Amino acid sequence: MDMPSILILNPVSTDMWNELTYSYCKEIVSPEVDIAVRNLPKGPKAIEYDYDREIAAPYVIEEVIKANREGFDAIVINCFDDPGLDAAKEISDKLVLGIGETSITAALLLGHRIAVLSPGKQSIPIYHRKAMSLGIESRVVHIAGIDIGVLDIRKNINKVKEILLREIEDSVKQHGSEVVVLGCGGFIGLAGELSTKTGVPVIDPTVTTVKIAESLIKLRLKHSRIFKYKLLTD
């Protein structure tokens, strides 16, 4: 591949998100950057619990190895749970980013108090642990799980936007949130409208991570090989 290239990996066994993901991400990358979107051949249809994440992880790693062989410059794991992310960095010679880790980190640049809005109440402890693992527990002041499943997000998108709008407004009033991260790749394309209506910076984790991946490729930067992510093949 002559053009800089990014693989966006939907770590689920359904292709229902592929076209939607491609259409939004193609709009935000530079014309000289090639993107591809694919899903897993096997695995859960959605990732909503720790169990789903662990089931998906081995298949994610296989796809990351395959993407390295195919010559992609970066791989974006398009799930806020970041299944297999650390292991993928260990076996990949190319940049690997997860939308959860990347978008939460980006939010720190835009405000001090961060909120994360995700599908399902079970996401609250999961993303609380994520904030702890990133060392930013004190900055993530609110995590909310809206009462809708991942596979149902696009069935009534107007209802989803209404719920998210209320959650953002409540988060600002009750928790002093300054920046909101949408905690699911299924929310792609909603951040702009929500930010306009609320006046709050709202981060779309997928497009944000893809754009950051593009920037890091152009800067010729990728994860360190010194200790944590030393290549297993070294």
N, C-alpha and C positions, 0 to 999 in steps of 0.2 A: 504494500500500500504506500503510494507516494505522498498522499495527503495525510496530515495529522488525523488520527482516527480514534474514536471513542466507542467502546461497546457499552451500551446500557443494558444491564442484565436484570430482568424482572425475575426474582427468585421464587417463582411459583410455576405450577404445571399447566396453567391456562395462558392462552395468548390474548385474552380479552383486553389487556392493557397495552399491548405492543404498538398498535397504530396510534392510539391516543398519546402515548409517551413520545413517539417519534414526531408527531405533528407539532407538539409544543416545544420540544427540544431543538428541532430543526430551525425554528424561528429565532432562537437566541444564540446559536453558535455562529461563528464567522463562516462565510461562504467557502473558505478553503479548508474547513474542518469536516471530515466525513464522520457520520454517526450511523450506528446500527443498533437495533433493539431486538432482543430475543428473550425467550422465557426458558425455563428448565424443561428437559424432557420428562423428568419425574419430580415428585415432591408434592407438597401441600398446594391446594388451590388458593389459599390465602394464608398470610402469616399474622396471627392474632395473639398467639400464646407462646410461651417459651418452648413448648413441645414442637410447634410448627417451625420455629426458628432452627431448632436442633435437627429436625428432619431435613430441612432445606440445605443446611450448611455443607454436607458432603457433595451435593450436586453443584452447589455454587463453586466450590473449589475445583471440581472437574471442569466447569465452564471457564474458570479463570485460567487454568492451565491451557485449555484449548485456545483461548483468546491470545495468550502469549505466543503460541505456535503460529497463529494466524497473522501476527504482526500488529495487533492493536497497540496504540500508545498508552491507552488508559482504559480501565474498566470501572464502571460505576455500578455498585450494587444497589438496585432501586427498591429498597425497603427500609423503613425507618428503624427496624430492628437490627439492621446490619448483619444478617446471617453470614457466618463464616469469614467475617472481615479480617480479623487478626491472622487467622490461618492463611487466608488468601494472600495477605501481604508477605507472609513468610515464604510462599512458594512462587510468587510472581516477580519477574524482573521488570514488570511494567507497573505504572502507578495504579493503585487500587483505592477507590474512595467509596465509603458508604454514605447514603444520604442522611442518616441519622446523625452520625458523628460530625459530618461536614456542615450541615445546616445549623445545628446547635452552636457549633464553634463560630460560624459566620454571624450568628445573632449577637454574640458578645461584642462585636464591633459596632453595633447599632444602638445598643442600650444596655443599662446595668441590670435591669430586672426582666427576666425572660419567662415566657409562658409557652407551654407545649400543648397543643390540642390534637387528640388522636381518636380513632374509633375504639369504642368499648372501654368499660370501666377497668378491665383487666390490664389495660395499658398503663394505668397510673403507677403501680409499683414497678413495672418493667422499666419505664422511662425515668423513674426516680433512681433506680439502680444505675441507669446509663449516666445520669447527671453525676452520681457519686463516682463512677468509674472514670469520668472525664475530669474530676476534681473541681466541678463547678456547681456543686449542690447548693451553695448559698446564693448563686446567681439565678437559678431556676426556681422561681417563687411560686409557680402554679403549673400543675399538670392536670388536664381534664380529659376524660374519656367520654365522648358523645355516644348516645345510645343508638348506634347504627353499625352494622357489620361492614367489613371491607368490601365484600362482594356486592353490597347493596348501595354503595356510595353513589354510583352513576345512575341508579334507577329513578331517583327523584332528586336531581341535583339542586333544584331550587329550595327544597326542604333542607338539604344539607347546608346550603349557604345561609339560610335563615338561622339554623342552629348555631353555626360557627360565628355568625355575626353577633348573636346574643352572648355567646361564650366569650368572645373578645371584649365586648363592652363590659361584661361582668368582671372579667379578669383585670381590666384596667381599674375599675372602681373598687373592687374588693381586695385585690392583691397588689395594686400598684404596678402592674405589668407595663413594660415600655416597648417590648418587641414580642411578637407572636411567631412561633414556628409551627407550621402545619405538620403534624406528626404522622403522615402517611403519603406514599407516592400516589395513592388513589385520589388525593385532593389536587392533583396537578391542574393548573390553569385557574385556580380560584383565588390565589393570593392577591393579585392586582385589584380586583373588584372589592375584596374585603378590606384591603388597605385604604383604598379610596373612600369607602363609606365610613370607616372608623377613624381615619387619620393616624392609624397605628402601623408601623412597618410590619408587614406580614410576609414571612419567608416561605416560598414554595421550595420544599427540600430537593425535589428532583432537578428542576431547571437551575437552581442555585448551584447544586453539586456539579452538574454537567458543565456549567460555565466556569466554575473554579477548576475543574479538570482541564478544560481547554487552556486556561491561563497557566497552570502548572506545567502543561506540556510545552507551551511556548517559552516558559522560563527555564525549561530543562531541569525541573525539580521533581523528585519523587521521594517516597519514604526512605528513611535512613537505613543503612545496612550495618551499622556499627554494633548494636546489641540486639534489641528486641526483634527486629525484622531481618536479621541476618539470613540470607538465602539458605534453605535447607540443603541445597545442592552444592553449596560452597565447600 
